[in-house]
Amino acid sequence: MSIFITGTDTGVGKTRVAAMLVRTLRTAEVDAVGFKPICCGGREDAELLAEASKLNAEIGSGAVALNDVNPVWLRPPVAPYAAAMIEGRSVDVALVREKFAELRAVHAAVIVEGAGGWLVPIARDFSMADLAAEFALPVLVVAANRLGVINHTLLTIAAIRARGLRCAGVILNQVQPPADGDAAVVTNAGVLGELLGVLPGGAVPLLGELEFGAQALPPSLREIVR
């Protein structure tokens, strides 16, 4: 099953989850590949996804090239729209669409990682949400386990549903070692799990919590992509 991964913000661990998911699927002999349509700043995220996509390269159509995993690379470390303005060009959305269609045609699962959060602008009148709506995939939300994540997560889910897309679940990710006595980090999972279960329009599962430095996905996340 293909999926679109978004975050409650930038730097919340989308690439970590996406790469782990690709590796998990390929270990299970599912022909999965990562896709990072747009990179801004360094290209490390796309390189991690490309490396994960090489695992068990004999499966399906084999590994993909870095430029297929990441067709658009903008060097300034800002939102795609701003990065494109700095570079004096526009984001080649047609190329993104073309590469996505090619990957879906030959691979069993495409794990798409958006850039930044849900409404990050790609052009003046085109956002990451618009791209996700075109892809029409279920959406997985990666949320940083820190103060403010409850509000950010609920807003993101509401925005996903407003585009007519299904939110497949939420992963709570610990992006740094927890400080002693951090009440938010300790309680976020319990509170989010409760609130996600009573959302208007239907419950959204909290698929698990990734502790800082964890190397394996929660079993519940592995199940939704089978």
Rosetta blueprint (number, residue, H / E / L):
1 M L
2 S L
3 I E
4 F E
5 I E
6 T E
7 G E
8 T L
9 D L
10 T L
11 G L
12 V L
13 G L
14 K H
15 T H
16 R H
17 V H
18 A H
19 A H
20 M H
21 L H
22 V H
23 R H
24 T H
25 L H
26 R H
27 T H
28 A L
29 E L
30 V L
31 D L
32 A E
33 V E
34 G E
35 F E
36 K L
37 P L
38 I E
39 C E
40 C E
41 G L
42 G L
43 R L
44 E H
45 D H
46 A H
47 E H
48 L H
49 L H
50 A H
51 E H
52 A H
53 S L
54 K L
55 L L
56 N L
57 A L
58 E L
59 I L
60 G L
61 S L
62 G L
63 A L
64 V L
65 A L
66 L H
67 N H
68 D H
69 V H
70 N L
71 P L
72 V E
73 W E
74 L E
75 R L
76 P L
77 P L
78 V L
79 A L
80 P H
81 Y H
82 A H
83 A H
84 A H
85 M H
86 I H
87 E H
88 G L
89 R L
90 S L
91 V L
92 D L
93 V H
94 A H
95 L H
96 V H
97 R H
98 E H
99 K H
100 F H
101 A H
102 E H
103 L H
104 R H
105 A H
106 V H
107 H L
108 A L
109 A E
110 V E
111 I E
112 V E
113 E E
114 G E
115 A E
116 G E
117 G E
118 W L
119 L L
120 V L
121 P E
122 I E
123 A E
124 R L
125 D L
126 F E
127 S E
128 M H
129 A H
130 D H
131 L H
132 A H
133 A H
134 E H
135 F H
136 A L
137 L L
138 P L
139 V E
140 L E
141 V E
142 V E
143 A E
144 A E
145 N L
146 R L
147 L L
148 G L
149 V H
150 I H
151 N H
152 H H
153 T H
154 L H
155 L H
156 T H
157 I H
158 A H
159 A H
160 I H
161 R H
162 A H
163 R L
164 G L
165 L L
166 R L
167 C E
168 A E
169 G E
170 V E
171 I E
172 L E
173 N E
174 Q L
175 V L
176 Q L
177 P L
178 P L
179 A L
180 D L
181 G L
182 D L
183 A H
184 A H
185 V H
186 V H
187 T H
188 N H
189 A H
190 G H
191 V H
192 L H
193 G H
194 E H
195 L H
196 L H
197 G L
198 V L
199 L L
200 P L
201 G L
202 G L
203 A L
204 V L
205 P L
206 L E
207 L E
208 G E
209 E E
210 L E
211 E L
212 F L
213 G L
214 A L
215 Q L
216 A L
217 L L
218 P L
219 P H
220 S H
221 L H
222 R H
223 E H
224 I H
225 V L
226 R L
